[in-house]
């Protein structure tokens, strides 16, 4: 009776052991399936990241050429570089003081034309003619500009008068001589005040006037007017007798 009870227990224990083995075998397979699925989801980026990086110093790059070693910063190895010596301060240049006379001379020398050889008379004359033509052209241009800027007058300019007659001068004097035929000598007295000394300065001048009818006599006060030359000395003629001599 006891043997029969032990046999089913042994069979159950054997079955339980097989189930544990199957479970242990199935656990790694499940883990592998999950890792494979994760790699498929990550894609090529995960594969590239999982690959070991080539050594920068020894392994060649993708082109086949060895990559140069990375430059090491001075402070990477822990050694601090020595400070560079400070540059000496530049001395200010001395200021050159030029006298005004020397400055003007240098300015004139800079503006002076280059020295030329001796010129012939024809060449100098040609230069003068060219300079005059240039100046005349500049003057014409300035006049045209001034004329264009000046507003046109609305009033028409007066017409020119041919043979315009001016106002003849007239003088008043005393006849001092009537001996010549048709000619009298008239003394014209003038007086004026000196501009500086304020003194009355009197002066006189004699004129030869034409008397067509011998009307005036010595001592008469007459008026004469300017006229065309009638002789070598006569430029006046009798206009009227103002007062007879007493």
C-alpha positions in Angstrom: 0.0 0.0 0.0 2.8 2.3 0.8 4.6 1.5 -2.4 1.6 2.3 -4.5 1.4 5.7 -2.9 5.1 6.5 -3.5 4.9 5.6 -7.2 2.4 8.3 -8.1 4.3 10.9 -6.1 7.5 10.0 -7.9 5.7 10.3 -11.2 4.3 13.7 -10.2 7.8 14.9 -9.1 9.3 13.8 -12.4 6.6 15.7 -14.3 7.2 18.8 -12.3 10.9 18.6 -13.0 10.3 18.4 -16.8 8.0 21.5 -16.6 10.7 23.5 -14.7 13.3 22.6 -17.4 10.9 23.7 -20.1 10.3 27.0 -18.4 14.0 27.7 -17.9 14.7 26.9 -21.6 11.8 29.1 -22.7 13.0 32.1 -20.7 16.2 32.7 -22.7 14.3 32.2 -25.9 11.9 35.0 -24.9 14.7 37.3 -24.0 16.4 36.7 -27.3 13.2 37.4 -29.2 12.7 40.7 -27.3 16.3 41.8 -28.0 15.9 41.0 -31.7 12.7 43.0 -31.9 14.4 46.0 -30.2 17.3 46.0 -32.7 14.9 45.9 -35.6 13.0 48.9 -34.2 16.3 50.9 -33.6 17.4 50.4 -37.2 20.8 51.2 -38.7 21.5 54.0 -36.2 21.7 51.5 -33.3 24.0 49.2 -35.4 26.3 52.1 -36.1 26.4 53.1 -32.5 27.0 49.5 -31.4 30.1 49.2 -33.6 33.4 50.1 -31.9 34.9 53.4 -33.0 38.2 53.2 -34.9 41.3 54.4 -33.2 42.0 58.0 -34.2 45.7 57.5 -34.1 46.3 54.2 -35.9 43.2 52.9 -37.8 42.6 54.3 -41.3 39.4 56.2 -42.2 36.7 55.2 -44.6 38.7 56.6 -47.5 41.6 54.3 -46.7 44.0 57.1 -45.5 45.1 57.3 -41.9 43.6 60.1 -40.0 46.0 62.6 -38.4 46.4 62.6 -34.7 44.3 65.2 -32.9 46.3 68.2 -31.7 46.7 68.3 -28.0 45.9 71.5 -26.3 48.6 73.0 -24.3 46.7 72.7 -21.1 45.4 69.1 -21.6 48.6 67.4 -20.3 48.4 69.6 -17.2 51.5 71.6 -18.1 50.7 75.4 -18.2 52.4 77.3 -21.0 54.8 80.1 -20.1 53.3 83.6 -20.6 54.7 85.5 -23.7 57.0 88.4 -22.9 55.2 91.8 -23.1 56.1 93.9 -26.2 57.9 97.1 -25.3 55.8 100.2 -25.5 56.3 102.1 -28.8 57.9 105.5 -28.3 55.9 108.4 -29.7 57.4 109.9 -32.9 58.7 113.4 -32.4 56.4 116.1 -33.9 58.0 118.1 -36.6 57.1 121.7 -36.5 57.1 123.4 -39.9 57.3 127.2 -40.0 54.4 128.9 -41.9 56.7 130.3 -44.5 58.2 126.8 -45.2 54.7 125.3 -45.3 53.6 127.9 -48.0 56.8 127.2 -50.0 56.1 123.4 -49.9 52.5 124.0 -51.0 53.6 126.2 -53.9 56.2 123.6 -54.9 53.5 120.9 -54.9 51.2 122.9 -57.1 54.0 124.1 -59.5 54.1 122.3 -62.9 56.9 119.9 -63.7 60.0 121.6 -65.1 60.1 121.7 -68.8 62.8 122.4 -71.3 63.3 125.7 -73.1 60.4 126.5 -75.4 60.5 128.3 -78.7 58.7 131.6 -79.3 56.1 129.7 -81.5 55.3 127.2 -78.7 54.9 130.0 -76.1 52.6 131.9 -78.4 50.6 128.7 -79.1 50.2 128.2 -75.3 49.0 131.8 -74.8 46.5 131.4 -77.6 45.2 128.2 -76.2 44.9 129.7 -72.7 43.0 132.7 -74.0 40.6 130.5 -75.9 40.0 128.4 -72.8 39.3 131.5 -70.6 37.0 132.9 -73.3 35.0 129.7 -73.4 34.7 129.7 -69.6 33.5 133.3 -69.6 30.9 132.6 -72.3 29.6 129.7 -70.2 29.3 131.8 -67.1 27.5 134.6 -69.0 25.0 132.0 -70.5 24.3 130.6 -67.1 23.7 134.1 -65.6 21.5 135.0 -68.5 19.4 131.8 -68.1 19.1 132.3 -64.3 17.9 135.9 -64.7 14.1 136.1 -65.2 13.0 137.6 -68.5 11.7 141.1 -68.3 8.0 141.4 -69.1 8.4 145.0 -70.2 9.7 145.4 -73.7 13.0 147.3 -73.9 12.8 150.8 -75.4 13.6 151.2 -79.0 16.9 152.9 -79.7 16.7 156.5 -80.9 18.8 157.4 -83.8 20.8 160.6 -83.6 19.7 161.4 -80.0 20.1 165.1 -79.2 21.5 165.9 -75.8 20.7 168.9 -73.7 23.2 171.7 -74.6 25.0 173.5 -71.8 24.3 177.2 -71.2 26.4 179.9 -69.5 25.7 183.4 -68.3 28.4 186.1 -68.4 29.4 189.7 -69.2 30.6 190.8 -72.6 34.2 192.1 -72.3 34.8 192.6 -76.0 32.8 193.1 -79.2 35.5 194.3 -81.6 35.5 191.2 -83.9 32.8 190.9 -86.5 30.0 188.6 -85.4 32.0 187.5 -82.4 31.8 188.6 -78.8 34.1 187.6 -75.8 32.1 186.7 -72.7 33.6 186.4 -69.2 31.9 183.8 -67.0 32.6 184.2 -63.3 32.3 181.2 -60.9 32.6 180.9 -57.2 32.8 177.8 -55.0 33.7 176.9 -51.4 36.9 175.0 -50.8 36.1 171.5 -49.5 38.8 171.5 -46.8 39.5 175.2 -45.9 35.9 176.4 -46.5 37.1 179.5 -48.3 35.2 181.0 -51.2 37.3 180.6 -54.3 36.4 182.8 -57.3 37.5 182.1 -60.8 36.7 183.3 -64.3 36.8 182.0 -67.8 36.4 183.7 -71.2 34.3 182.2 -74.1 34.1 183.2 -77.7 30.5 183.3 -78.8 28.9 183.9 -82.2 26.7 187.0 -82.5 25.1 186.9 -85.9 23.6 190.5 -85.9 26.1 192.2 -83.6 23.5 192.9 -81.0 25.6 192.6 -77.9 28.0 195.2 -76.8 30.7 195.5 -74.1 29.3 195.4 -70.6 26.1 193.6 -71.4 24.9 190.6 -69.4 24.2 187.8 -71.9 23.4 184.1 -72.0 25.3 181.9 -74.4 24.6 178.2 -75.4 26.8 175.5 -76.6 26.8 174.8 -80.3 28.8 173.0 -83.1 32.3 174.3 -83.8 32.0 177.5 -85.8 35.7 178.4 -86.0 39.0 177.5 -84.4 37.9 179.1 -81.1 34.1 179.5 -81.2 32.0 176.8 -79.7 29.2 179.0 -78.3 26.5 181.3 -79.7 24.5 184.2 -78.3 21.1 183.1 -77.0 19.7 186.3 -75.4 20.7 189.6 -73.8 19.7 189.6 -70.2 20.7 193.2 -69.2 22.2 196.1 -71.1 25.2 198.0 -69.9 24.6 201.3 -68.2 
